[in-house]
């Protein structure tokens, strides 16, 4: 069983059960795993805010850190504690966003702590509000803080995924669609990939890099109407489609494409049922 199989939980991808202030964006909650201070971390973030942030009327980042009582050995939340942690999170988000007109942007779970992040305008008495909520959970220790962050560096530079992490999120979205279609992900099948290049020579450099990886060329094309990346390549190979397998070969193709000046544009496959 791979790392993702051990860590993936459907409940982690659900949006908070609260209503946030309207800030002119479509919420898009996703989670991914990252290395944070040499520790495994799970980050849950509203990707949709990227289109509207930074919000000039909310220049202060505020966080609350909750010490877990029963974390797993790797520092993430345990199944036994997940329900109460979710309840605490919902209570904090509901109270903080409604009382202070703040916006909840995401959380980090790592090293036995769960940290929630908000962006505020006026931070007056924010600490009192945290305490009012946490009094209902006397078994949990917590800490909090705030600092000015006009450019929303905490969101863009810490919570928001890096390009490679975002590709893994995209992979999971495709896999989720396969599962919704009744695929149990156990059968290997043909997986198709699309990559685009600025020149024919860049495309040939890419093909040279993968010549020993058993990919079959399905199609080469070119069309100036596609803009800068006018040279296309479609390849296929029989592969597994579980998250660990997909991340391994897709991110490798993504990296090679970037290194030769190309752009990996995604993958698709058929739904296979028993």
N, C-alpha and C positions, 0 to 999 in steps of 0.2 A: 504493500500500500504506500503510495507516494505522499508527499507533504500536503498537497492540495486535498487529497482524499481524506486525510486526517483532520484537516482544518475546516473544510467547507461546510457551512451550515446555511440552509435556506433562510432561516430567520434573520441572519445578518444582513440580507439584501433588502429587507423591508424598510420602508420609509418610517420616520417617527410618527407615532400615533397622536400627533398634535397638529394644530393649525398655526402656521407661521404668519407673520405680517406679510402683506403683499409687497413685493419689491420688483415686480415687473419681469419675472423669469419663471420658466417651467422647471420645477424641481426634478432632479435626476440623481437619485441616491444610488451609490454603488460602493462596494467595498473591495479592498485588495490587500495583499500582504506585503510588508516592507521590512527592511532592516533599520531599526531605530536605536542609535547608540549601541550598536553591536548586539541588539536583542531583537527577537522576532516581534513584529508589531502588526496588528490588524487595524487598518484605517477605513473608516466609513465616512463618506463625504458627499456633499451635494455638488455634483459636477455642473449642474445647470447654472450655478452662480458665476461660472467663468465668463458667461456672456454679458453680465451686468456689473461685475465687481471691477474695481473697488467702489463701494457706495460712499459718497462723500459725506453723507449725514451719519455714517457709522464708522468713525476713524479709530475706534479703540477695540482691541481684542481682549476678551475676558475668558478665563478658563476656570474650570473646577476639576480637581483631581480626586477621584474616589479610590480608596485603597480596598482592593478586593479581599474578602475573608477566606475564599477557597479557590485561588487560581490554580490552573494546571501547572505542571512542572515547567512548561515552556513560557509561563507568564501570561498566557491568554486566559480568557474566562472559561470556566468549567460549565458543563451542561447543568450541574446541580445549582449553580449560582446565576445562570443566565436570566431566569425569569425575574428575580428580584432586582438584578442590575437593569433590566429593561424597564421595570416599574420606576426605579429611581430616575433613570434617564428621562422617561416620559414626564414625570412630575417636575423635574428641573426645567426641561425645555418648555413645558406649558406655562409654568410660572414666570420664568425669566423672559421669554419672548413676549408674553402678554403684558406683564407689568412694566417692562423697560423698553418696549418697542424695539427689541434687539432681534437679531437673526441667528439661528443655530446653523453653523456651517459644517460641523462634523465632529468626529471623535477619534481618539487613539486608544487602543487597548494593547498594553505592553508592560512587561516586567511587574505584573501584579497590580497595575493601576488602570483605571479607565478615566481618561481625560476628555471633557466636553469643551468645545470651543464656540464662542459667541462673538458677534460684532455689535458694539454699542455706539450710541451717540453719547448721551449723558450717563456716566457710570455712578452717579450719586446713589448710595445705599444698596449697591448691587450685592455687597457682602451680606447685608441683612436678609436679602431675599434668599440667598443660598442657605443661610442658616435656618430660615423659616421652613424651607422644604426639608432639609436634612434632619430636623428635629424629629421627624416621623420615622427616621431610620437610625436609631441610637447605636446600633451595632457597627455602623460604618464610619470610619475616620475619613475626613476629607480636608482638602486645602484648596485655596483659590488665589487668583491674582489677576492683574490687568496691566496693559501697557499700550501706549499709542502705536498704532499701526495703520497709518493713512493709506499706504499702498497695498494693504492686505497681504503682506509677505507671509504671514502665518498660513494663509489659505493657499496662495499660489506656490510658495516655495517649500511648504511642509506637507499640507494635507492633499493637495492636488497631485495626481499621479504623474510620474515621468512618462515619456513616450513609450518606453518598453512596457511599463506597468499598464498603461492605457491599452496597449495591444493585447495584453493578457485579459483585461476586462472585456474587450471586443470578442476575444475567443470564447469567453464564458457565455456571452450573449448568444452566440451561434449555437453553442452546446445546449443552452437552455431551450432554444427553439427545437432542437432535435428531440430533446426529452419530452417537450410538450406534444410533439408529434408521435410519441409512443416508442421512441428509440431508446433501448437500454444501454447503448454505447459499447456493447461487448464485441460487435462484429467489426473487423477491419473492412474498409471499403475505399473506393477511389475518392481522393480529396483533390479538389481543383484550386489553384492559386492564380491570382492576377497580379502582375507587377508592371509598372510603367516607368519609362526611361526618357531622358532628354535627347538621346542619340542612339543610333544603331550600335555604335561602338560600346556604349555603356551596357546595352543589352547583351552584347557578346561577352563582355567582361563578367557579367553576372552568370551567364551560362557556363563559362569556363570555371567559375568558382564552384558550381554545383554539379559538374560533369560526372563525378563519381558517386552521386547520391541517388541514382536510379530514378530520377524524375523523367517523365516523358513530355516532350513538347507537344502541346495540343494546337497552339496557334501563335503566330507572330503577326502583328499588324502595325500600321502607322496611319495616323490621321491628324493633320495639322489643326483641325478644329478642336482637338482635345487640349490645345494650349501648349504649355511648356513641355509637359510629359507626353509627347506625341507618339512614342513607340511602345507598343504593348507586348506583353508576353503572357501566355496562359500555359501552365504546366500542371501535371497531375502525378499522383503516386498513390499506391494502396497503403493506407496507414490506419492506425487506431485513432479514435476520436475522443478518448477521455481527456480531461483537462491537462494532466501532466504531459501526455503524449503530444497533444496539440501545441501546448506552449513550447515544447522542446523544438519541434520542427518549424512552426510558424515564426517564432522569434528568431531562429537562426536565419530563415529566409529574409525576415524584416531587417536584420542586422546587415546581411550581405548586400541587400538592395540599397540601404543607406550608404554603405561604404563605397559603392560604385556610382553614387549619385542618382539612384533610382528611388521609386516609391512603391512599397508593398501596399496593395489595395484590398486585400482580404481573401477569404477562402470560403468554399461551400462544398457540400457533399449531399448525398442522398440520405433519406430516412430509411433505416433498416430495422425491421421488426422481426420477432421470432416467428 
